[in-house]
Amino acid sequence: MNRTEFIITTAIVLFIAFTVGWFAHWLVHRFTRVNQSDVADLDRMSQELHEAEETRDQAITYLQQREAELTNQLTQTEAELRAAMDGLRDARQEAEELRAHLERAAQG
């Protein structure tokens, strides 16, 4: 192979390498390109997700507050029930004592 054939062969190989590289770049660019509509959809979805997370956080806060209120009401109701039961027990005991006293007075 003489010098001219070597130069021509080298030029053809370099041209083919350039063409293959350009085609590969075009393919990569084509498959990785993002459409504007896709970007708009992603922006919309991210905004909706953010709003949903805020709504979830508000719901959790509301439920925690409501649970605390209901727990407080339950505690108060249980305390009132205990007080009422104690009063009823005392009233029953007093009634029994009065009955016993009346029976003794009636017998004696």
C-alpha positions in Angstrom: 0.0 0.0 0.0 1.5 3.3 -1.0 1.1 6.6 0.6 -1.9 7.8 -1.4 -3.9 4.7 -0.8 -3.1 4.9 3.0 -4.3 8.5 3.1 -7.5 7.7 1.2 -8.2 4.6 3.4 -7.5 6.7 6.6 -9.9 9.4 5.3 -12.6 6.9 4.6 -12.2 5.3 8.0 -12.3 8.7 9.8 -15.4 9.7 7.7 -17.2 6.5 8.6 -16.2 7.0 12.3 -17.5 10.6 12.2 -20.8 9.4 10.6 -21.3 6.6 13.1 -20.6 9.1 16.0 -23.0 11.7 14.6 -25.7 9.0 14.2 -25.1 7.7 17.7 -25.3 11.3 19.0 -28.6 11.9 17.1 -30.1 8.7 18.5 -29.1 9.5 22.1 -30.5 13.1 21.7 -33.7 11.8 20.2 -34.4 9.3 22.9 -33.4 11.5 25.8 -35.2 14.6 24.6 -38.1 15.7 26.9 -41.2 17.3 25.3 -42.5 20.6 26.7 -45.8 18.9 27.3 -44.1 16.3 29.4 -42.4 19.0 31.4 -45.8 20.8 31.9 -47.3 17.5 33.0 -44.5 16.9 35.5 -44.9 20.4 36.9 -48.7 19.9 37.2 -48.2 16.6 38.9 -45.6 17.9 41.3 -47.9 20.8 42.2 -50.8 18.4 42.8 -48.6 16.2 44.9 -47.5 19.2 47.0 -51.1 20.2 47.5 -52.1 16.6 48.4 -49.3 16.5 51.0 -50.4 19.8 52.5 -54.0 18.5 52.7 -52.7 15.2 54.3 -50.7 17.2 56.9 -53.8 19.4 57.7 -55.9 16.3 58.1 -53.4 14.6 60.4 -53.2 17.8 62.5 -57.0 18.0 62.7 -57.3 14.3 63.6 -54.7 14.7 66.3 -56.5 17.7 67.8 -59.8 15.9 67.6 -58.3 12.8 69.3 -57.0 15.0 72.1 -60.4 16.6 72.6 -62.2 13.3 72.6 -59.6 11.8 75.0 -60.1 14.8 77.3 -63.9 14.4 77.1 -63.6 10.7 77.8 -61.4 11.4 80.8 -63.9 13.9 82.2 -66.8 11.6 81.6 -65.0 8.8 83.4 -64.3 11.1 86.3 -67.9 12.1 86.4 -69.0 8.5 86.3 -66.7 7.6 89.1 -68.1 10.5 91.2 -71.7 9.5 90.4 -71.0 5.9 91.3 -69.3 6.9 94.5 -72.4 9.1 95.3 -74.7 6.3 94.5 -72.8 3.9 96.7 -72.8 6.4 99.5 -76.6 6.9 99.0 -77.3 3.2 99.0 -75.2 2.7 102.1 -77.0 5.6 103.8 -80.4 4.2 102.7 -79.4 0.8 104.2 -78.4 2.4 107.4 -81.7 4.3 107.6 -83.7 1.1 106.8 -81.8 -0.7 109.5 -82.4 2.2 111.9 -86.1 2.3 111.0 -86.5 -1.5 111.5 -84.8 -1.3 114.8 -87.0 1.6 115.8 -90.1 -0.2 114.6 -89.2 -3.3 116.5 -88.1 -1.7 119.7 
